């Protein structure tokens, strides 16, 4: 009996499949090009200090984008991550007098609680993630406003814990900031967790085919709740790092990170339709967007032009990835 051997794929299809499986290759090239162009305009990027500034800014963006990556993989999104970060940072700052352990623990509890409410709404009551997380963002904004009012629970003195200032703005060695250690831990946990744990596999399964998951015995609502709790904790961590690097807190301090966090996950190859992608591409996506922001600042363009160029390049990167990988939303 003879066994039929499938003919080898054409070189163009092999390349396309390789880039689909490893979007980091495309983004890595884009990052190098952006970095070199920006460094030619601003030679300080060729120094240790310049490289440190890129890593320092990329870290909180990448952690926000980690949460969006998880939400995307389930077919959802979280538009409340920045307000969760703001509230968590406020809680840590107002509770700093009780000691850093209690302050940081309460901040993480805030993130987990916001994620839990999102997860319950999405997983049990079947509220669309877009609507649920917009509503949560509004609730958290109102919570901050009430808390900051006269006699409110956030109206006391706000002092960023010293440990956050050290981790958020300190240096580990050379150009590596201390917050990169937090980023590295988050990256390892997410990459290994998505690849090697039951929850990670279920996250992909729920995003790819929730009905099949239900029929196979997976409790989809539990997966969604767990996912959004993790997203909320990641948002709290990002908010704490930003407050540590700036030495202050504010009701809208992290709001500018919302759209870039979504963009980093999208151009990193994670499908917003769910079930495809991973955090590896998101890491490089966050670095690309950080260098892009530095390039626009170096060019000295106005805020309106920055938004135009920023959006155009993000769209172009998404289109290029789709064209190269052959992926379509349908």
C-alpha positions as CSV (number, residue, x, y, z in Angstrom):
1,X,0.0,0.0,0.0
2,X,1.4,3.3,-1.0
3,X,1.0,6.4,1.2
4,X,0.3,9.7,-0.6
5,X,2.6,12.5,0.3
6,X,1.3,16.0,0.3
7,X,3.2,18.3,-2.0
8,X,5.3,20.9,-0.3
9,X,3.7,24.3,0.1
10,X,4.9,27.1,-2.2
11,X,7.5,29.4,-0.6
12,X,5.1,32.3,-0.4
13,X,2.6,30.2,1.5
14,X,5.2,28.9,3.9
15,X,6.4,32.5,4.6
16,X,2.8,33.6,5.1
17,X,2.1,30.7,7.5
18,X,5.3,31.4,9.4
19,X,4.5,35.1,9.9
20,X,0.9,34.2,10.9
21,X,2.3,31.9,13.6
22,X,5.0,34.3,14.6
23,X,3.9,38.0,14.3
24,X,6.8,39.0,16.5
25,X,9.0,38.7,13.4
26,X,7.1,41.4,11.6
27,X,6.8,43.7,14.6
28,X,10.4,43.2,15.5
29,X,11.4,44.6,12.1
30,X,9.0,47.5,12.5
31,X,10.4,48.2,16.0
32,X,14.0,48.3,14.8
33,X,13.1,50.6,11.9
34,X,11.1,53.0,14.1
35,X,13.9,53.0,16.7
36,X,16.6,53.8,14.2
37,X,14.6,56.5,12.6
38,X,13.8,58.1,16.0
39,X,17.4,57.7,17.2
40,X,18.7,59.5,14.1
41,X,16.4,62.4,14.9
42,X,17.1,62.2,18.7
43,X,20.6,60.7,19.2
44,X,20.0,60.4,23.0
45,X,18.2,57.1,22.2
46,X,21.6,55.6,21.4
47,X,22.6,56.1,25.0
48,X,21.8,54.0,28.1
49,X,19.5,56.8,29.4
50,X,17.5,56.9,26.1
51,X,17.0,53.2,26.1
52,X,15.9,53.3,29.7
53,X,13.3,55.9,29.0
54,X,11.8,53.7,26.3
55,X,11.6,50.7,28.7
56,X,10.3,52.8,31.5
57,X,7.4,54.0,29.5
58,X,6.7,50.7,27.7
59,X,6.3,48.8,30.9
60,X,2.9,50.1,32.1
61,X,1.6,50.2,28.6
62,X,2.6,46.5,28.1
63,X,0.9,45.5,31.4
64,X,-2.3,47.3,30.4
65,X,-2.1,45.6,27.0
66,X,-1.6,42.2,28.7
67,X,-5.1,42.6,30.2
68,X,-6.5,43.6,26.8
69,X,-4.8,40.5,25.2
70,X,-6.5,38.2,27.7
71,X,-9.9,39.9,27.1
72,X,-9.4,39.7,23.3
73,X,-8.6,36.0,23.5
74,X,-12.0,35.4,25.0
75,X,-13.7,37.5,22.3
76,X,-14.1,40.5,24.7
77,X,-12.5,43.8,25.6
78,X,-12.1,45.8,28.7
79,X,-12.6,49.6,28.5
80,X,-12.4,50.1,32.2
81,X,-8.8,49.2,32.8
82,X,-7.5,52.8,33.1
83,X,-10.2,53.8,35.5
84,X,-9.5,50.7,37.5
85,X,-5.8,51.7,37.6
86,X,-6.7,55.3,38.7
87,X,-8.9,54.0,41.6
88,X,-6.3,51.4,42.7
89,X,-3.5,54.1,42.7
90,X,-5.7,56.4,44.8
91,X,-6.5,53.7,47.3
92,X,-2.8,52.9,47.7
93,X,-1.9,56.5,48.1
94,X,-4.6,57.2,50.7
95,X,-3.8,54.0,52.7
96,X,0.0,54.5,52.6
97,X,0.0,55.5,56.3
98,X,-1.1,52.0,57.2
99,X,2.0,50.6,55.7
100,X,3.0,49.5,52.1
101,X,1.7,46.0,52.4
102,X,-1.8,47.0,53.3
103,X,-1.8,49.8,50.8
104,X,-0.7,47.6,47.9
105,X,-2.9,44.7,49.0
106,X,-6.0,47.0,49.0
107,X,-5.1,48.4,45.6
108,X,-4.9,44.9,44.1
109,X,-8.2,44.0,45.8
110,X,-9.8,47.0,44.1
111,X,-8.5,45.7,40.7
112,X,-9.7,42.2,41.4
113,X,-13.1,43.5,42.6
114,X,-13.6,45.6,39.4
115,X,-12.6,42.6,37.3
116,X,-15.0,40.3,39.3
117,X,-18.0,42.6,38.6
118,X,-17.1,42.8,34.9
119,X,-16.7,39.0,34.8
120,X,-20.0,38.3,36.5
121,X,-21.8,40.8,34.2
122,X,-20.2,39.3,31.1
123,X,-20.1,35.6,32.1
124,X,-23.3,35.1,34.0
125,X,-25.7,37.9,32.9
126,X,-24.3,37.8,29.3
127,X,-23.8,41.6,29.0
128,X,-21.7,42.5,26.0
129,X,-18.1,43.2,27.2
130,X,-18.1,46.6,25.5
131,X,-21.2,47.7,27.3
132,X,-20.2,46.1,30.6
133,X,-16.8,47.6,30.8
134,X,-17.9,51.1,29.6
135,X,-20.5,51.0,32.4
136,X,-17.8,49.9,34.9
137,X,-15.6,52.7,33.8
138,X,-18.4,55.2,34.4
139,X,-19.1,53.7,37.9
140,X,-15.4,53.9,38.8
141,X,-15.2,57.5,37.7
142,X,-18.2,58.3,39.8
143,X,-16.7,56.5,42.7
144,X,-13.5,58.6,42.5
145,X,-15.6,61.8,42.2
146,X,-17.6,60.9,45.3
147,X,-14.5,59.7,47.2
148,X,-12.7,63.0,46.5
149,X,-15.6,65.2,47.6
150,X,-15.5,66.8,51.0
151,X,-15.3,64.1,53.6
152,X,-15.1,61.4,51.0
153,X,-13.2,58.2,51.6
154,X,-10.5,59.4,49.2
155,X,-10.3,63.0,50.4
156,X,-7.5,62.5,52.9
157,X,-3.8,63.1,52.2
158,X,-2.5,61.1,49.3
159,X,1.1,59.9,49.6
160,X,2.5,57.5,47.0
161,X,4.2,54.6,49.0
162,X,8.0,54.9,48.9
163,X,8.3,51.3,47.6
164,X,6.2,52.3,44.5
165,X,8.4,55.3,43.8
166,X,11.4,53.0,44.0
167,X,10.0,50.3,41.7
168,X,8.1,52.7,39.4
169,X,11.1,55.1,38.8
170,X,14.2,53.3,40.0
171,X,16.9,51.6,38.0
172,X,17.9,47.9,38.3
173,X,21.1,48.0,36.3
174,X,22.3,50.0,33.3
175,X,19.4,50.9,31.1
176,X,17.0,48.5,32.8
177,X,14.4,50.2,35.1
178,X,13.1,48.4,38.1
179,X,9.6,48.3,36.7
180,X,10.9,46.0,34.0
181,X,11.3,43.3,36.7
182,X,7.5,43.5,37.3
183,X,6.9,43.4,33.5
184,X,9.2,40.4,33.2
185,X,7.3,38.5,35.9
186,X,4.0,39.3,34.3
187,X,5.3,38.2,30.9
188,X,6.6,34.9,32.1
189,X,3.4,34.1,34.0
190,X,1.1,35.0,31.1
191,X,3.1,33.3,28.4
192,X,3.5,30.1,30.3
193,X,0.0,30.3,31.8
194,X,-1.6,30.6,28.4
195,X,0.4,27.8,26.9
196,X,0.6,25.3,29.7
197,X,-2.4,25.7,32.1
198,X,-6.0,24.5,31.8
199,X,-7.3,28.1,32.2
200,X,-5.0,29.3,29.4
201,X,-6.3,26.6,27.1
202,X,-9.9,27.3,28.1
203,X,-9.4,31.0,27.4
204,X,-8.4,30.2,23.8
205,X,-11.3,27.7,23.5
206,X,-13.9,30.2,24.8
207,X,-12.7,32.8,22.3
208,X,-12.7,30.3,19.4
209,X,-15.9,28.5,20.0
210,X,-17.8,29.1,23.3
211,X,-20.7,26.7,22.3
212,X,-18.3,23.8,21.8
213,X,-16.7,24.6,25.1
214,X,-20.1,24.4,26.9
215,X,-20.9,21.1,25.1
216,X,-17.6,19.7,26.2
217,X,-18.3,20.5,29.9
218,X,-16.3,23.8,30.3
219,X,-18.0,26.3,32.5
220,X,-17.6,29.3,30.3
221,X,-18.8,31.7,32.9
222,X,-16.1,30.7,35.3
223,X,-13.4,31.2,32.6
224,X,-14.7,34.7,31.8
225,X,-14.9,35.6,35.5
226,X,-11.3,34.4,36.1
227,X,-10.1,36.2,33.0
228,X,-11.6,39.6,33.9
229,X,-10.3,39.3,37.5
230,X,-6.8,38.8,36.1
231,X,-7.4,41.8,33.8
232,X,-8.4,44.0,36.7
233,X,-5.4,43.0,38.8
234,X,-3.1,43.7,35.8
235,X,-4.7,47.2,35.5
236,X,-4.2,47.8,39.2
237,X,-0.5,46.9,38.8
238,X,-0.1,49.2,35.9
239,X,-1.7,52.1,37.8
240,X,0.5,51.5,40.8
241,X,3.6,51.6,38.6
242,X,2.5,54.8,36.9
243,X,1.8,56.5,40.2
244,X,5.2,55.4,41.4
245,X,7.0,56.8,38.4
246,X,5.2,60.2,38.6
247,X,5.0,60.4,42.4
248,X,1.4,61.4,42.2
249,X,-2.1,60.2,41.6
250,X,-5.0,61.7,39.6
251,X,-8.6,60.8,38.5
252,X,-7.5,60.7,34.9
253,X,-3.8,60.0,35.3
254,X,-3.7,56.8,33.2
255,X,-6.6,57.5,30.7
256,X,-4.2,58.1,27.8
257,X,-3.1,54.5,28.0
258,X,-6.5,53.1,27.0
259,X,-6.4,53.2,23.2
260,X,-2.6,52.4,23.0
261,X,-3.2,49.3,25.2
262,X,-5.9,48.1,22.7
263,X,-3.7,49.0,19.7
264,X,-0.7,47.1,21.2
265,X,-2.7,43.9,21.5
266,X,-4.2,44.3,18.0
267,X,-1.0,45.0,16.1
268,X,0.6,42.3,18.2
269,X,-1.5,39.7,16.4
270,X,-4.2,39.0,18.9
271,X,-7.6,38.8,17.2
272,X,-10.3,40.9,18.8
273,X,-12.7,38.2,17.6
274,X,-11.1,35.8,20.1
275,X,-9.2,32.5,20.1
276,X,-6.0,33.6,18.3
277,X,-2.9,35.5,19.3
278,X,-0.8,35.7,22.4
279,X,1.2,38.0,24.7
280,X,4.5,37.6,22.8
281,X,3.3,39.9,20.0
282,X,1.7,42.3,22.4
283,X,5.1,42.9,24.1
284,X,6.7,44.0,20.8
285,X,3.5,45.9,20.0
286,X,3.9,48.0,23.2
287,X,7.5,48.7,22.4
288,X,6.6,49.8,18.8
289,X,3.9,52.2,20.1
290,X,6.2,53.6,22.7
291,X,8.9,54.4,20.1
292,X,6.2,55.8,17.8
293,X,5.1,58.2,20.6
294,X,8.7,59.2,21.1
295,X,9.1,59.8,17.4
296,X,6.1,62.1,17.3
297,X,7.3,64.1,20.3
298,X,10.7,64.4,18.7
299,X,9.1,65.8,15.5
300,X,7.4,68.4,17.7
301,X,4.0,68.0,16.0
302,X,0.8,69.3,17.6
303,X,-1.6,67.1,19.5
304,X,-4.1,66.9,16.7
305,X,-1.4,65.9,14.1
306,X,0.0,63.3,16.6
307,X,-3.4,61.7,16.9
308,X,-3.8,61.6,13.1
309,X,-0.3,60.1,12.5
310,X,-0.7,57.7,15.4
311,X,-4.0,56.4,14.2
312,X,-2.8,56.1,10.6
313,X,0.3,54.1,11.5
314,X,-1.6,51.8,13.8
315,X,-4.1,51.1,11.0
316,X,-1.3,50.6,8.5
317,X,0.4,48.1,10.8
318,X,-2.8,46.2,11.2
319,X,-3.5,46.2,7.4
320,X,0.1,45.0,6.7
321,X,-0.2,42.2,9.2
322,X,-3.5,41.1,7.7
323,X,-2.1,41.2,4.2
324,X,1.0,39.2,5.1
325,X,-0.7,36.7,7.3
326,X,-3.8,36.2,5.2
327,X,-6.1,36.5,8.2
328,X,-9.6,38.0,7.8
329,X,-12.4,38.7,10.3
330,X,-14.8,36.5,8.3
